[in-house]
Amino acid sequence: MARQPRQAMIAGNWKMHGTIAEACSLASALRSRLASAPADREVVVAPPFTALAAVGEALRGSAIALCAQNVHWETKGAFTGEVSPAMLAEVGCRWVIAGHSERRQLFGETDAGVNRRARGALEAGLRPIVCVGETLAERDAGRCFEVIERQTRAALLDLGSADIQALCIAYEPVWAIGTGRTATPGQAEEVHAVLRRIVAELAGKEISDHLRILYGGSVKPDNIDSLMAEPDVDGALVGGASLEAESFARIVEFRR
Ligand code: PGA
């Protein structure tokens, strides 16, 4: 089957790494290293909240877009520790991650919360990267597809077609994140194909054909090419390997 014309996207999730100075120096290194990268792919970085404004400045005028690692759904209010979509838009974010498995596993993020965060972001014109993924116990129990389907339907609940068109889904098996144990290209493709079918049911085939589905979990320079060779893998959400300009750049420069 012919590959759908979806723009590839490589997103770097810097997690809780980097002072402002460190984040700016990584951003500047990426900016110069990627100045001549192929223009057919979208590049996004998600620094910690404290570095967003400074990294936004360092990337101003470049093709690298700014992303936040989380977002609240309200515009303002008594929500200690949260950051609103408008605040993120103000510092130049175009993207936000919603429902990363570290939020779900370590900070009690629920399916309903992920939906609220995605909706709040969309209302403010931000584009969510909605993360889904099963744990090792769920996979071993044969529940991978059931978990993925539940998380996806919940995250996209009540979103209209235009909203679904604006977002990306990232499939990040929990057992592959930060473990060095990448899903095989076949395992990723199998889940991505199911995700695309679910979105086709929710929003129609046209939208699901254009939806970008990223894979995340121990993506490295030496496995990106084989992952990107799969027809339903449209990009990557990269943690550890995004913290070093050269390795992230090689991932951006994947070859199919
Ligand atoms: P990793 O993280 O590349 O370090 O496995 C991916 C992610 O959590 O987004």
py3Dmol code that shows the C-alpha trace and the ligand (Angstrom):
import py3Dmol

protein = """\
ATOM      1  CA  MET A   1       0.000   0.000   0.000  1.00  0.00           C
ATOM      2  CA  ALA A   2       1.306   3.464  -0.860  1.00  0.00           C
ATOM      3  CA  ARG A   3       2.564   5.547   2.049  1.00  0.00           C
ATOM      4  CA  GLN A   4       0.227   8.389   2.969  1.00  0.00           C
ATOM      5  CA  PRO A   5       1.699  11.878   2.543  1.00  0.00           C
ATOM      6  CA  ARG A   6       2.076  12.765   6.213  1.00  0.00           C
ATOM      7  CA  GLN A   7       4.794  15.158   7.280  1.00  0.00           C
ATOM      8  CA  ALA A   8       7.175  13.355   9.598  1.00  0.00           C
ATOM      9  CA  MET A   9       7.636  14.830  13.044  1.00  0.00           C
ATOM     10  CA  ILE A  10      10.500  14.352  15.480  1.00  0.00           C
ATOM     11  CA  ALA A  11       9.874  15.700  18.971  1.00  0.00           C
ATOM     12  CA  GLY A  12      12.468  15.875  21.742  1.00  0.00           C
ATOM     13  CA  ASN A  13      11.167  15.550  25.294  1.00  0.00           C
ATOM     14  CA  TRP A  14      13.858  16.967  27.557  1.00  0.00           C
ATOM     15  CA  LYS A  15      11.936  15.957  30.694  1.00  0.00           C
ATOM     16  CA  MET A  16      13.389  17.380  33.946  1.00  0.00           C
ATOM     17  CA  HIS A  17      16.795  18.075  32.430  1.00  0.00           C
ATOM     18  CA  GLY A  18      18.567  21.338  31.966  1.00  0.00           C
ATOM     19  CA  THR A  19      19.073  24.649  33.655  1.00  0.00           C
ATOM     20  CA  ILE A  20      18.139  27.644  31.524  1.00  0.00           C
ATOM     21  CA  ALA A  21      21.758  27.989  30.420  1.00  0.00           C
ATOM     22  CA  GLU A  22      22.052  24.300  29.522  1.00  0.00           C
ATOM     23  CA  ALA A  23      18.736  24.296  27.685  1.00  0.00           C
ATOM     24  CA  CYS A  24      19.709  27.373  25.663  1.00  0.00           C
ATOM     25  CA  SER A  25      23.035  25.920  24.722  1.00  0.00           C
ATOM     26  CA  LEU A  26      21.368  22.687  23.544  1.00  0.00           C
ATOM     27  CA  ALA A  27      18.778  24.711  21.604  1.00  0.00           C
ATOM     28  CA  SER A  28      21.468  26.805  19.916  1.00  0.00           C
ATOM     29  CA  ALA A  29      23.513  23.732  19.044  1.00  0.00           C
ATOM     30  CA  LEU A  30      20.428  22.108  17.518  1.00  0.00           C
ATOM     31  CA  ARG A  31      19.543  25.223  15.633  1.00  0.00           C
ATOM     32  CA  SER A  32      22.890  25.402  13.871  1.00  0.00           C
ATOM     33  CA  ARG A  33      23.222  21.632  13.449  1.00  0.00           C
ATOM     34  CA  LEU A  34      19.736  21.372  11.879  1.00  0.00           C
ATOM     35  CA  ALA A  35      19.938  24.487   9.707  1.00  0.00           C
ATOM     36  CA  SER A  36      20.370  22.331   6.623  1.00  0.00           C
ATOM     37  CA  ALA A  37      18.204  19.375   7.733  1.00  0.00           C
ATOM     38  CA  PRO A  38      15.644  18.131   5.191  1.00  0.00           C
ATOM     39  CA  ALA A  39      12.685  20.535   5.206  1.00  0.00           C
ATOM     40  CA  ASP A  40      10.093  17.781   4.817  1.00  0.00           C
ATOM     41  CA  ARG A  41      10.047  17.002   8.541  1.00  0.00           C
ATOM     42  CA  GLU A  42       8.805  18.933  11.526  1.00  0.00           C
ATOM     43  CA  VAL A  43      11.086  19.310  14.553  1.00  0.00           C
ATOM     44  CA  VAL A  44       9.784  20.090  18.025  1.00  0.00           C
ATOM     45  CA  VAL A  45      11.519  20.371  21.406  1.00  0.00           C
ATOM     46  CA  ALA A  46       9.969  20.258  24.875  1.00  0.00           C
ATOM     47  CA  PRO A  47      12.255  21.847  27.497  1.00  0.00           C
ATOM     48  CA  PRO A  48      11.300  22.110  31.186  1.00  0.00           C
ATOM     49  CA  PHE A  49       8.817  24.920  31.965  1.00  0.00           C
ATOM     50  CA  THR A  50      11.509  27.147  33.471  1.00  0.00           C
ATOM     51  CA  ALA A  51      13.486  27.161  30.213  1.00  0.00           C
ATOM     52  CA  LEU A  52      10.588  27.584  27.769  1.00  0.00           C
ATOM     53  CA  ALA A  53      10.826  31.348  27.371  1.00  0.00           C
ATOM     54  CA  ALA A  54      14.600  31.398  26.962  1.00  0.00           C
ATOM     55  CA  VAL A  55      14.632  28.445  24.564  1.00  0.00           C
ATOM     56  CA  GLY A  56      11.818  30.111  22.627  1.00  0.00           C
ATOM     57  CA  GLU A  57      14.083  33.139  22.210  1.00  0.00           C
ATOM     58  CA  ALA A  58      17.041  30.964  21.218  1.00  0.00           C
ATOM     59  CA  LEU A  59      14.914  29.293  18.537  1.00  0.00           C
ATOM     60  CA  ARG A  60      13.155  32.396  17.271  1.00  0.00           C
ATOM     61  CA  GLY A  61      13.131  32.484  13.481  1.00  0.00           C
ATOM     62  CA  SER A  62      14.225  28.831  13.198  1.00  0.00           C
ATOM     63  CA  ALA A  63      12.067  25.940  12.008  1.00  0.00           C
ATOM     64  CA  ILE A  64      12.226  24.224  15.412  1.00  0.00           C
ATOM     65  CA  ALA A  65       8.952  24.563  17.308  1.00  0.00           C
ATOM     66  CA  LEU A  66       8.495  24.854  21.051  1.00  0.00           C
ATOM     67  CA  CYS A  67       6.457  22.356  23.073  1.00  0.00           C
ATOM     68  CA  ALA A  68       5.519  22.149  26.764  1.00  0.00           C
ATOM     69  CA  GLN A  69       5.672  18.876  28.675  1.00  0.00           C
ATOM     70  CA  ASN A  70       2.256  19.313  30.272  1.00  0.00           C
ATOM     71  CA  VAL A  71      -0.642  21.777  30.364  1.00  0.00           C
ATOM     72  CA  HIS A  72      -3.609  22.577  32.571  1.00  0.00           C
ATOM     73  CA  TRP A  73      -7.047  23.070  31.062  1.00  0.00           C
ATOM     74  CA  GLU A  74      -8.177  26.239  32.822  1.00  0.00           C
ATOM     75  CA  THR A  75      -7.127  29.725  31.738  1.00  0.00           C
ATOM     76  CA  LYS A  76      -6.241  30.772  35.275  1.00  0.00           C
ATOM     77  CA  GLY A  77      -7.194  30.091  38.864  1.00  0.00           C
ATOM     78  CA  ALA A  78      -6.256  28.427  42.124  1.00  0.00           C
ATOM     79  CA  PHE A  79      -4.357  25.468  40.652  1.00  0.00           C
ATOM     80  CA  THR A  80      -1.026  25.470  42.459  1.00  0.00           C
ATOM     81  CA  GLY A  81       1.769  24.024  40.380  1.00  0.00           C
ATOM     82  CA  GLU A  82      -0.117  24.057  37.077  1.00  0.00           C
ATOM     83  CA  VAL A  83       0.473  26.128  33.957  1.00  0.00           C
ATOM     84  CA  SER A  84      -2.346  27.312  31.707  1.00  0.00           C
ATOM     85  CA  PRO A  85      -2.575  26.959  27.932  1.00  0.00           C
ATOM     86  CA  ALA A  86      -2.561  30.756  27.530  1.00  0.00           C
ATOM     87  CA  MET A  87       0.651  31.012  29.557  1.00  0.00           C
ATOM     88  CA  LEU A  88       2.296  28.454  27.309  1.00  0.00           C
ATOM     89  CA  ALA A  89       1.073  30.176  24.161  1.00  0.00           C
ATOM     90  CA  GLU A  90       2.470  33.436  25.523  1.00  0.00           C
ATOM     91  CA  VAL A  91       6.006  32.030  25.733  1.00  0.00           C
ATOM     92  CA  GLY A  92       5.764  30.748  22.188  1.00  0.00           C
ATOM     93  CA  CYS A  93       4.655  27.126  22.584  1.00  0.00           C
ATOM     94  CA  ARG A  94       2.825  25.645  19.637  1.00  0.00           C
ATOM     95  CA  TRP A  95       2.672  22.111  21.000  1.00  0.00           C
ATOM     96  CA  VAL A  96       2.029  20.468  24.374  1.00  0.00           C
ATOM     97  CA  ILE A  97       2.493  16.890  25.532  1.00  0.00           C
ATOM     98  CA  ALA A  98      -0.621  15.459  27.182  1.00  0.00           C
ATOM     99  CA  GLY A  99      -0.725  12.205  29.125  1.00  0.00           C
ATOM    100  CA  HIS A 100       2.920  11.208  29.048  1.00  0.00           C
ATOM    101  CA  SER A 101       3.238   7.851  30.795  1.00  0.00           C
ATOM    102  CA  GLU A 102       5.482   9.390  33.457  1.00  0.00           C
ATOM    103  CA  ARG A 103       2.577  11.706  34.313  1.00  0.00           C
ATOM    104  CA  ARG A 104       0.188   8.749  34.350  1.00  0.00           C
ATOM    105  CA  GLN A 105       2.467   6.386  36.298  1.00  0.00           C
ATOM    106  CA  LEU A 106       4.203   8.729  38.731  1.00  0.00           C
ATOM    107  CA  PHE A 107       1.732  11.571  39.190  1.00  0.00           C
ATOM    108  CA  GLY A 108      -1.660   9.896  39.010  1.00  0.00           C
ATOM    109  CA  GLU A 109      -2.723  11.389  35.684  1.00  0.00           C
ATOM    110  CA  THR A 110      -6.016   9.827  34.604  1.00  0.00           C
ATOM    111  CA  ASP A 111      -7.578   9.230  31.196  1.00  0.00           C
ATOM    112  CA  ALA A 112     -10.163  11.913  31.974  1.00  0.00           C
ATOM    113  CA  GLY A 113      -7.439  14.365  32.970  1.00  0.00           C
ATOM    114  CA  VAL A 114      -5.581  13.739  29.725  1.00  0.00           C
ATOM    115  CA  ASN A 115      -8.759  14.561  27.823  1.00  0.00           C
ATOM    116  CA  ARG A 116      -9.240  17.788  29.775  1.00  0.00           C
ATOM    117  CA  ARG A 117      -5.645  18.815  29.190  1.00  0.00           C
ATOM    118  CA  ALA A 118      -5.879  18.105  25.468  1.00  0.00           C
ATOM    119  CA  ARG A 119      -9.153  20.027  25.202  1.00  0.00           C
ATOM    120  CA  GLY A 120      -7.824  22.990  27.141  1.00  0.00           C
ATOM    121  CA  ALA A 121      -4.776  23.131  24.901  1.00  0.00           C
ATOM    122  CA  LEU A 122      -6.827  22.941  21.715  1.00  0.00           C
ATOM    123  CA  GLU A 123      -9.150  25.714  22.872  1.00  0.00           C
ATOM    124  CA  ALA A 124      -6.109  27.962  23.238  1.00  0.00           C
ATOM    125  CA  GLY A 125      -4.818  27.039  19.790  1.00  0.00           C
ATOM    126  CA  LEU A 126      -2.093  24.722  21.067  1.00  0.00           C
ATOM    127  CA  ARG A 127      -1.584  21.338  19.433  1.00  0.00           C
ATOM    128  CA  PRO A 128      -1.429  18.332  21.763  1.00  0.00           C
ATOM    129  CA  ILE A 129       0.824  15.326  21.418  1.00  0.00           C
ATOM    130  CA  VAL A 130      -1.411  12.796  23.155  1.00  0.00           C
ATOM    131  CA  CYS A 131       0.533   9.882  24.626  1.00  0.00           C
ATOM    132  CA  VAL A 132      -0.789   6.364  25.054  1.00  0.00           C
ATOM    133  CA  GLY A 133       0.977   3.132  25.907  1.00  0.00           C
ATOM    134  CA  GLU A 134       0.695  -0.103  27.820  1.00  0.00           C
ATOM    135  CA  THR A 135       2.835  -1.331  30.723  1.00  0.00           C
ATOM    136  CA  LEU A 136       4.836  -4.532  30.483  1.00  0.00           C
ATOM    137  CA  ALA A 137       2.350  -6.329  32.743  1.00  0.00           C
ATOM    138  CA  GLU A 138      -0.503  -5.249  30.477  1.00  0.00           C
ATOM    139  CA  ARG A 139       1.356  -6.433  27.367  1.00  0.00           C
ATOM    140  CA  ASP A 140       2.290  -9.737  28.988  1.00  0.00           C
ATOM    141  CA  ALA A 141      -1.345 -10.250  29.955  1.00  0.00           C
ATOM    142  CA  GLY A 142      -2.385  -9.771  26.311  1.00  0.00           C
ATOM    143  CA  ARG A 143      -4.116  -6.479  27.113  1.00  0.00           C
ATOM    144  CA  CYS A 144      -2.053  -4.118  24.962  1.00  0.00           C
ATOM    145  CA  PHE A 145      -4.736  -3.304  22.390  1.00  0.00           C
ATOM    146  CA  GLU A 146      -7.476  -3.005  24.997  1.00  0.00           C
ATOM    147  CA  VAL A 147      -5.403  -0.501  26.999  1.00  0.00           C
ATOM    148  CA  ILE A 148      -4.422   1.505  23.930  1.00  0.00           C
ATOM    149  CA  GLU A 149      -8.015   1.661  22.776  1.00  0.00           C
ATOM    150  CA  ARG A 150      -9.306   2.750  26.188  1.00  0.00           C
ATOM    151  CA  GLN A 151      -6.667   5.463  26.538  1.00  0.00           C
ATOM    152  CA  THR A 152      -7.200   6.760  23.007  1.00  0.00           C
ATOM    153  CA  ARG A 153     -10.998   6.889  23.146  1.00  0.00           C
ATOM    154  CA  ALA A 154     -10.841   8.599  26.538  1.00  0.00           C
ATOM    155  CA  ALA A 155      -8.218  11.140  25.465  1.00  0.00           C
ATOM    156  CA  LEU A 156     -10.151  12.077  22.329  1.00  0.00           C
ATOM    157  CA  LEU A 157     -13.587  12.072  23.973  1.00  0.00           C
ATOM    158  CA  ASP A 158     -15.828  14.848  22.633  1.00  0.00           C
ATOM    159  CA  LEU A 159     -13.149  16.267  20.361  1.00  0.00           C
ATOM    160  CA  GLY A 160     -14.411  17.468  16.996  1.00  0.00           C
ATOM    161  CA  SER A 161     -12.805  16.627  13.684  1.00  0.00           C
ATOM    162  CA  ALA A 162     -10.854  19.897  13.533  1.00  0.00           C
ATOM    163  CA  ASP A 163      -9.416  19.142  16.963  1.00  0.00           C
ATOM    164  CA  ILE A 164      -8.378  15.625  16.018  1.00  0.00           C
ATOM    165  CA  GLN A 165      -6.827  17.032  12.855  1.00  0.00           C
ATOM    166  CA  ALA A 166      -4.680  19.366  14.948  1.00  0.00           C
ATOM    167  CA  LEU A 167      -3.174  16.758  17.256  1.00  0.00           C
ATOM    168  CA  CYS A 168      -0.663  13.930  17.069  1.00  0.00           C
ATOM    169  CA  ILE A 169      -0.769  10.670  18.960  1.00  0.00           C
ATOM    170  CA  ALA A 170       2.401   9.204  20.425  1.00  0.00           C
ATOM    171  CA  TYR A 171       2.478   5.479  21.089  1.00  0.00           C
ATOM    172  CA  GLU A 172       4.930   5.003  23.933  1.00  0.00           C
ATOM    173  CA  PRO A 173       5.003   1.531  25.447  1.00  0.00           C
ATOM    174  CA  VAL A 174       5.876   2.112  29.099  1.00  0.00           C
ATOM    175  CA  TRP A 175       8.316  -0.807  29.063  1.00  0.00           C
ATOM    176  CA  ALA A 176      10.352   0.860  26.315  1.00  0.00           C
ATOM    177  CA  ILE A 177      10.725   4.302  27.893  1.00  0.00           C
ATOM    178  CA  GLY A 178      14.201   4.983  29.205  1.00  0.00           C
ATOM    179  CA  THR A 179      14.960   1.257  29.300  1.00  0.00           C
ATOM    180  CA  GLY A 180      16.964   0.859  26.114  1.00  0.00           C
ATOM    181  CA  ARG A 181      14.390  -1.767  25.154  1.00  0.00           C
ATOM    182  CA  THR A 182      12.812  -0.358  21.990  1.00  0.00           C
ATOM    183  CA  ALA A 183       9.683  -1.883  20.536  1.00  0.00           C
ATOM    184  CA  THR A 184      10.548  -3.666  17.318  1.00  0.00           C
ATOM    185  CA  PRO A 185       9.404  -1.856  14.182  1.00  0.00           C
ATOM    186  CA  GLY A 186       6.813  -4.617  13.784  1.00  0.00           C
ATOM    187  CA  GLN A 187       5.464  -4.134  17.318  1.00  0.00           C
ATOM    188  CA  ALA A 188       5.230  -0.372  16.778  1.00  0.00           C
ATOM    189  CA  GLU A 189       3.539  -0.752  13.397  1.00  0.00           C
ATOM    190  CA  GLU A 190       0.988  -3.198  14.766  1.00  0.00           C
ATOM    191  CA  VAL A 191      -0.147  -0.736  17.444  1.00  0.00           C
ATOM    192  CA  HIS A 192       0.012   2.297  15.146  1.00  0.00           C
ATOM    193  CA  ALA A 193      -2.249   0.539  12.644  1.00  0.00           C
ATOM    194  CA  VAL A 194      -4.761  -0.167  15.422  1.00  0.00           C
ATOM    195  CA  LEU A 195      -4.586   3.470  16.568  1.00  0.00           C
ATOM    196  CA  ARG A 196      -5.289   4.641  13.044  1.00  0.00           C
ATOM    197  CA  ARG A 197      -8.321   2.345  12.843  1.00  0.00           C
ATOM    198  CA  ILE A 198      -9.650   3.689  16.152  1.00  0.00           C
ATOM    199  CA  VAL A 199      -9.284   7.277  14.944  1.00  0.00           C
ATOM    200  CA  ALA A 200     -10.983   6.348  11.660  1.00  0.00           C
ATOM    201  CA  GLU A 201     -13.965   5.150  13.698  1.00  0.00           C
ATOM    202  CA  LEU A 202     -13.993   8.354  15.732  1.00  0.00           C
ATOM    203  CA  ALA A 203     -13.294  10.941  13.049  1.00  0.00           C
ATOM    204  CA  GLY A 204     -13.456   9.266   9.655  1.00  0.00           C
ATOM    205  CA  LYS A 205     -10.895   7.763   7.332  1.00  0.00           C
ATOM    206  CA  GLU A 206      -9.779  11.034   5.774  1.00  0.00           C
ATOM    207  CA  ILE A 207      -8.682  12.442   9.138  1.00  0.00           C
ATOM    208  CA  SER A 208      -7.141   9.193  10.314  1.00  0.00           C
ATOM    209  CA  ASP A 209      -5.174   8.923   7.055  1.00  0.00           C
ATOM    210  CA  HIS A 210      -3.636  12.319   7.810  1.00  0.00           C
ATOM    211  CA  LEU A 211      -3.098  11.772  11.531  1.00  0.00           C
ATOM    212  CA  ARG A 212       0.523  11.590  12.555  1.00  0.00           C
ATOM    213  CA  ILE A 213       1.309   8.791  14.962  1.00  0.00           C
ATOM    214  CA  LEU A 214       4.706   9.025  16.637  1.00  0.00           C
ATOM    215  CA  TYR A 215       6.542   6.180  18.296  1.00  0.00           C
ATOM    216  CA  GLY A 216       8.371   6.792  21.583  1.00  0.00           C
ATOM    217  CA  GLY A 217      10.495   4.605  23.822  1.00  0.00           C
ATOM    218  CA  SER A 218      14.286   4.327  23.529  1.00  0.00           C
ATOM    219  CA  VAL A 219      14.434   5.853  20.049  1.00  0.00           C
ATOM    220  CA  LYS A 220      18.100   6.240  19.125  1.00  0.00           C
ATOM    221  CA  PRO A 221      20.168   7.131  16.044  1.00  0.00           C
ATOM    222  CA  ASP A 222      20.648   3.420  15.340  1.00  0.00           C
ATOM    223  CA  ASN A 223      16.988   2.385  15.404  1.00  0.00           C
ATOM    224  CA  ILE A 224      15.165   5.404  13.960  1.00  0.00           C
ATOM    225  CA  ASP A 225      15.571   4.373  10.320  1.00  0.00           C
ATOM    226  CA  SER A 226      13.978   0.972  10.781  1.00  0.00           C
ATOM    227  CA  LEU A 227      11.108   2.427  12.835  1.00  0.00           C
ATOM    228  CA  MET A 228      10.433   5.125  10.241  1.00  0.00           C
ATOM    229  CA  ALA A 229      10.372   2.488   7.510  1.00  0.00           C
ATOM    230  CA  GLU A 230       7.018   1.261   8.838  1.00  0.00           C
ATOM    231  CA  PRO A 231       4.057   2.695   6.938  1.00  0.00           C
ATOM    232  CA  ASP A 232       2.154   3.920  10.019  1.00  0.00           C
ATOM    233  CA  VAL A 233       5.133   5.304  11.957  1.00  0.00           C
ATOM    234  CA  ASP A 234       5.124   9.021  11.187  1.00  0.00           C
ATOM    235  CA  GLY A 235       7.719  10.242  13.615  1.00  0.00           C
ATOM    236  CA  ALA A 236       9.214   9.860  17.060  1.00  0.00           C
ATOM    237  CA  LEU A 237       8.970  11.248  20.557  1.00  0.00           C
ATOM    238  CA  VAL A 238      12.517  11.063  21.838  1.00  0.00           C
ATOM    239  CA  GLY A 239      13.633  11.327  25.468  1.00  0.00           C
ATOM    240  CA  GLY A 240      17.230  10.481  26.380  1.00  0.00           C
ATOM    241  CA  ALA A 241      18.624  10.780  22.859  1.00  0.00           C
ATOM    242  CA  SER A 242      17.187  14.290  22.486  1.00  0.00           C
ATOM    243  CA  LEU A 243      19.490  15.673  25.188  1.00  0.00           C
ATOM    244  CA  GLU A 244      22.526  15.653  22.937  1.00  0.00           C
ATOM    245  CA  ALA A 245      22.478  17.735  19.752  1.00  0.00           C
ATOM    246  CA  GLU A 246      24.307  15.254  17.563  1.00  0.00           C
ATOM    247  CA  SER A 247      22.172  12.227  18.434  1.00  0.00           C
ATOM    248  CA  PHE A 248      18.912  14.182  18.127  1.00  0.00           C
ATOM    249  CA  ALA A 249      20.056  15.628  14.809  1.00  0.00           C
ATOM    250  CA  ARG A 250      20.775  12.156  13.457  1.00  0.00           C
ATOM    251  CA  ILE A 251      17.281  11.090  14.486  1.00  0.00           C
ATOM    252  CA  VAL A 252      15.828  14.121  12.705  1.00  0.00           C
ATOM    253  CA  GLU A 253      17.863  13.141   9.652  1.00  0.00           C
ATOM    254  CA  PHE A 254      16.342   9.641   9.561  1.00  0.00           C
ATOM    255  CA  ARG A 255      16.413   7.874   6.229  1.00  0.00           C
ATOM    256  CA  ARG A 256      13.539   5.748   5.064  1.00  0.00           C
TER     257      ARG A 256
END
"""
ligand_1 = """\
9
PGA
P 13.229 7.699 25.981
O 11.918 8.530 26.411
O 13.528 8.041 24.545
O 14.297 8.151 26.912
O 12.888 6.249 26.147
C 10.856 8.709 25.520
C 9.749 9.494 26.170
O 9.510 9.307 27.361
O 9.091 10.339 25.540
"""
view = py3Dmol.view(width=600, height=400)
view.addModel(protein, "pdb")
view.setStyle({"model": 0}, {"cartoon": {"style": "trace"}})
view.addModel(ligand_1, "xyz")
view.setStyle({"model": 1}, {"stick": {}})
view.zoomTo()
view.show()
